[in-house]
Amino acid sequence: MRKYFEIFKMALSNQLEYRVNFISSFLFSLIPFGVNTLLWLAVTIKNNDVLLGVNGTISYYFVTLVVSNITYTSSVFKISDDIRLGELSKYIIKPYNYALYQLMIDMPQRIIFITMNAVPILIIYVILSKYMCFSINIVRIFMMISLLIIGYLINFFIDFSIGLYSFYFSRVSSLYTSIKVVRNIFAGIVFPLVMLPSNILSIFKILPFAYTSYIPTIFLIKDIDIEFALEQMAIGLIWLLVLIISSIKLWEKGIEKYCTFGG
């Protein structure tokens, strides 16, 4: 494990050189946050029977803003370029797992995001505090962190699998963009899934995308039992295992087709 820790430290040092990018990207993400919040606030005010209400809507989008940025991954194009451009060769002959290598490269970005944007997030929270309707305690914080880790790893292995399709296609940007749109909808980033009819919501909730944003968000803003959260965590871990296994299969099949030439 020490070699992966060293990779992690080098990636962290490299990412710290571009720490302003993390603040600017977060500030730009406030634009859809503001638009979505105002849109659904208008719906809530006009329809008093909307489940979340004004406070719930603001709390939902605030938590979604933070959660979606924490569980976000950005490794797909690096993986795709390694395969397309023949750079993968220099990694597969080294004594470490390529997936874990990419994970160690990607993780520092999330850590720096949390560190660099703690103050802006706190300022937004203070400004909107009178609308916030969630309570925090030690147990819920621990559960929330666990759900965030699961959500991040699910996102990572979804992106890793997409990147591996470069073994078969020259470009995966269209596939990634399409899945990203679907993921944002199914994860409850575009609109609160709780507003869906119960039969449709039940389908959305069992898909892996929900664990990247909706499940952690709804756990924090609604009074959900710990037992139910543990059940959701177990389902998330099952999805994570499925994605890991499918990534391994894609890797094994792809590496059989992989060819590179030149010096």
C-alpha positions as semicolon CSV with decimal commas, in nm:
position;residue;x (nm);y (nm);z (nm)
1;M;0,000;0,000;0,000
2;R;0,296;0,233;0,050
3;K;0,349;0,274;-0,325
4;Y;-0,012;0,391;-0,367
5;F;0,033;0,634;-0,079
6;E;0,341;0,777;-0,252
7;I;0,141;0,817;-0,575
8;F;-0,130;0,992;-0,373
9;K;0,123;1,233;-0,216
10;M;0,277;1,320;-0,553
11;A;-0,067;1,380;-0,704
12;L;-0,162;1,595;-0,404
13;S;0,152;1,809;-0,444
14;N;0,081;1,847;-0,814
15;Q;-0,280;1,948;-0,761
16;L;-0,185;2,207;-0,496
17;E;-0,016;2,405;-0,773
18;Y;-0,359;2,461;-0,928
19;R;-0,560;2,519;-0,610
20;V;-0,720;2,838;-0,746
21;N;-0,892;2,622;-1,009
22;F;-1,084;2,441;-0,736
23;I;-1,222;2,764;-0,594
24;S;-1,314;2,902;-0,938
25;S;-1,484;2,576;-1,044
26;F;-1,687;2,574;-0,723
27;L;-1,788;2,938;-0,768
28;F;-1,904;2,865;-1,123
29;S;-2,108;2,572;-0,991
30;L;-2,303;2,827;-0,784
31;I;-2,475;2,941;-1,106
32;P;-2,676;2,619;-1,162
33;F;-2,725;2,600;-0,784
34;G;-2,888;2,943;-0,786
35;V;-3,097;2,876;-1,098
36;N;-3,224;2,538;-0,976
37;T;-3,300;2,671;-0,629
38;L;-3,495;2,972;-0,760
39;L;-3,683;2,755;-1,011
40;W;-3,800;2,502;-0,755
41;L;-3,868;2,771;-0,497
42;A;-4,111;2,922;-0,749
43;V;-4,276;2,583;-0,790
44;T;-4,289;2,535;-0,412
45;I;-4,440;2,877;-0,345
46;K;-4,710;2,824;-0,608
47;N;-4,788;2,472;-0,490
48;N;-4,813;2,446;-0,114
49;D;-4,843;2,066;-0,134
50;V;-4,488;2,022;-0,267
51;L;-4,311;1,778;-0,034
52;L;-3,994;1,968;0,045
53;G;-4,131;2,317;0,106
54;V;-3,922;2,634;0,089
55;N;-3,673;2,538;0,360
56;G;-3,645;2,183;0,230
57;T;-3,581;2,302;-0,126
58;I;-3,302;2,539;-0,025
59;S;-3,150;2,276;0,206
60;Y;-3,173;2,012;-0,067
61;Y;-2,989;2,215;-0,328
62;F;-2,729;2,341;-0,081
63;V;-2,642;1,986;0,029
64;T;-2,660;1,862;-0,333
65;L;-2,416;2,137;-0,435
66;V;-2,162;2,016;-0,178
67;V;-2,223;1,642;-0,220
68;S;-2,209;1,642;-0,602
69;N;-1,879;1,832;-0,596
70;I;-1,728;1,594;-0,338
71;T;-1,830;1,278;-0,526
72;Y;-1,733;1,419;-0,866
73;T;-1,448;1,245;-1,051
74;S;-1,239;1,361;-1,346
75;S;-1,035;1,059;-1,451
76;V;-1,230;0,944;-1,756
77;F;-1,043;1,149;-2,019
78;K;-0,702;1,074;-1,866
79;I;-0,780;0,700;-1,891
80;S;-0,913;0,741;-2,244
81;D;-0,604;0,933;-2,356
82;D;-0,370;0,676;-2,201
83;I;-0,537;0,404;-2,408
84;R;-0,578;0,601;-2,733
85;L;-0,229;0,750;-2,737
86;G;-0,044;0,437;-2,628
87;E;0,057;0,584;-2,292
88;L;-0,097;0,284;-2,115
89;S;0,209;0,075;-2,200
90;K;0,428;0,254;-1,947
91;Y;0,176;0,184;-1,671
92;I;0,095;-0,183;-1,730
93;I;0,463;-0,281;-1,695
94;K;0,488;-0,111;-1,355
95;P;0,424;-0,297;-1,026
96;Y;0,089;-0,143;-0,940
97;N;-0,276;-0,172;-1,035
98;Y;-0,378;0,082;-1,300
99;A;-0,725;0,140;-1,148
100;L;-0,577;0,208;-0,803
101;Y;-0,317;0,433;-0,963
102;Q;-0,591;0,643;-1,126
103;L;-0,785;0,647;-0,798
104;M;-0,480;0,782;-0,611
105;I;-0,438;1,046;-0,883
106;D;-0,803;1,153;-0,861
107;M;-0,855;1,154;-0,483
108;P;-0,632;1,457;-0,406
109;Q;-0,860;1,673;-0,621
110;R;-1,154;1,600;-0,390
111;I;-0,945;1,661;-0,077
112;I;-0,822;1,995;-0,210
113;F;-1,177;2,088;-0,313
114;I;-1,302;2,029;0,042
115;T;-1,009;2,220;0,193
116;M;-1,008;2,516;-0,045
117;N;-1,386;2,563;-0,053
118;A;-1,459;2,512;0,317
119;V;-1,479;2,891;0,372
120;P;-1,708;2,968;0,071
121;I;-1,935;2,678;0,173
122;L;-1,946;2,806;0,531
123;I;-2,031;3,158;0,410
124;I;-2,318;3,025;0,197
125;Y;-2,440;2,818;0,491
126;V;-2,437;3,122;0,724
127;I;-2,627;3,332;0,468
128;L;-2,890;3,060;0,419
129;S;-2,885;2,922;0,776
130;K;-3,238;3,037;0,858
131;Y;-3,366;2,818;0,575
132;M;-3,165;2,508;0,664
133;C;-3,373;2,223;0,805
134;F;-3,121;1,950;0,882
135;S;-2,963;1,848;1,211
136;I;-2,614;1,709;1,259
137;N;-2,471;1,477;1,524
138;I;-2,168;1,248;1,548
139;V;-2,350;0,938;1,422
140;R;-2,505;1,120;1,126
141;I;-2,170;1,277;1,035
142;F;-2,006;0,933;1,034
143;M;-2,288;0,790;0,822
144;M;-2,273;1,087;0,587
145;I;-1,897;1,047;0,535
146;S;-1,947;0,675;0,465
147;L;-2,219;0,749;0,209
148;L;-1,998;1,013;0,044
149;I;-1,708;0,768;0,013
150;I;-1,937;0,507;-0,143
151;G;-2,083;0,770;-0,379
152;Y;-1,738;0,888;-0,483
153;L;-1,615;0,534;-0,552
154;I;-1,930;0,454;-0,752
155;N;-1,869;0,765;-0,963
156;F;-1,504;0,673;-1,006
157;F;-1,571;0,321;-1,130
158;I;-1,848;0,441;-1,361
159;D;-1,599;0,685;-1,515
160;F;-1,325;0,422;-1,515
161;S;-1,553;0,184;-1,710
162;I;-1,639;0,460;-1,958
163;G;-1,270;0,534;-2,006
164;L;-1,201;0,167;-2,078
165;Y;-1,432;0,182;-2,380
166;S;-1,141;0,355;-2,553
167;F;-1,014;0,001;-2,612
168;Y;-1,299;-0,027;-2,864
169;F;-1,377;0,333;-2,971
170;S;-1,142;0,619;-3,056
171;R;-1,347;0,873;-2,861
172;V;-1,561;0,832;-2,549
173;S;-1,656;1,199;-2,503
174;S;-2,007;1,151;-2,649
175;L;-2,068;0,843;-2,435
176;Y;-1,941;1,026;-2,125
177;T;-2,156;1,334;-2,193
178;S;-2,468;1,121;-2,246
179;I;-2,411;0,921;-1,927
180;K;-2,332;1,241;-1,736
181;V;-2,669;1,391;-1,832
182;V;-2,848;1,070;-1,731
183;R;-2,645;1,052;-1,409
184;N;-2,731;1,411;-1,311
185;I;-3,102;1,341;-1,361
186;F;-3,104;1,006;-1,183
187;A;-2,883;1,143;-0,902
188;G;-3,131;1,419;-0,822
189;I;-2,899;1,704;-0,921
190;V;-3,129;1,850;-1,187
191;F;-3,443;1,828;-0,971
192;P;-3,530;1,671;-0,633
193;L;-3,623;1,307;-0,693
194;V;-3,858;1,318;-0,396
195;M;-4,100;1,511;-0,620
196;L;-4,142;1,208;-0,846
197;P;-4,434;0,965;-0,811
198;S;-4,349;0,693;-0,557
199;N;-4,333;0,410;-0,813
200;I;-4,088;0,600;-1,034
201;L;-3,888;0,719;-0,732
202;S;-3,846;0,360;-0,613
203;I;-3,685;0,274;-0,950
204;F;-3,454;0,577;-0,941
205;K;-3,345;0,495;-0,585
206;I;-3,221;0,145;-0,664
207;L;-2,993;0,265;-0,945
208;P;-2,627;0,341;-0,863
209;F;-2,656;0,707;-0,966
210;A;-2,876;0,785;-0,664
211;Y;-2,588;0,698;-0,431
212;T;-2,365;0,966;-0,584
213;S;-2,588;1,252;-0,466
214;Y;-2,955;1,185;-0,381
215;I;-2,913;0,928;-0,102
216;P;-2,646;1,125;0,093
217;T;-2,845;1,447;0,045
218;I;-3,180;1,312;0,155
219;F;-3,018;1,137;0,452
220;L;-2,893;1,472;0,581
221;I;-3,202;1,687;0,524
222;K;-3,471;1,438;0,625
223;D;-3,514;1,250;0,952
224;I;-3,413;0,909;0,819
225;D;-3,355;0,619;1,056
226;I;-3,000;0,489;1,092
227;E;-3,129;0,140;1,008
228;F;-3,260;0,266;0,675
229;A;-2,931;0,446;0,608
230;L;-2,741;0,122;0,679
231;E;-2,969;-0,058;0,435
232;Q;-2,899;0,205;0,168
233;M;-2,529;0,183;0,243
234;A;-2,540;-0,195;0,190
235;I;-2,714;-0,149;-0,147
236;G;-2,454;0,113;-0,242
237;L;-2,173;-0,130;-0,152
238;I;-2,337;-0,398;-0,368
239;W;-2,346;-0,155;-0,662
240;L;-1,983;-0,065;-0,594
241;L;-1,887;-0,434;-0,603
242;V;-2,079;-0,482;-0,929
243;L;-1,902;-0,184;-1,086
244;I;-1,560;-0,306;-0,969
245;I;-1,622;-0,651;-1,114
246;S;-1,750;-0,506;-1,443
247;S;-1,442;-0,278;-1,459
248;I;-1,215;-0,578;-1,410
249;K;-1,393;-0,767;-1,689
250;L;-1,373;-0,466;-1,923
251;W;-1,004;-0,426;-1,842
252;E;-0,927;-0,794;-1,905
253;K;-1,114;-0,795;-2,237
254;G;-0,968;-0,461;-2,343
255;I;-0,608;-0,542;-2,257
256;E;-0,631;-0,845;-2,486
257;K;-0,709;-0,609;-2,778
258;Y;-0,465;-0,335;-2,677
259;C;-0,173;-0,272;-2,913
260;T;0,087;0,003;-2,920
261;F;0,375;0,070;-3,156
262;G;0,675;0,299;-3,171
263;G;0,932;0,418;-2,920
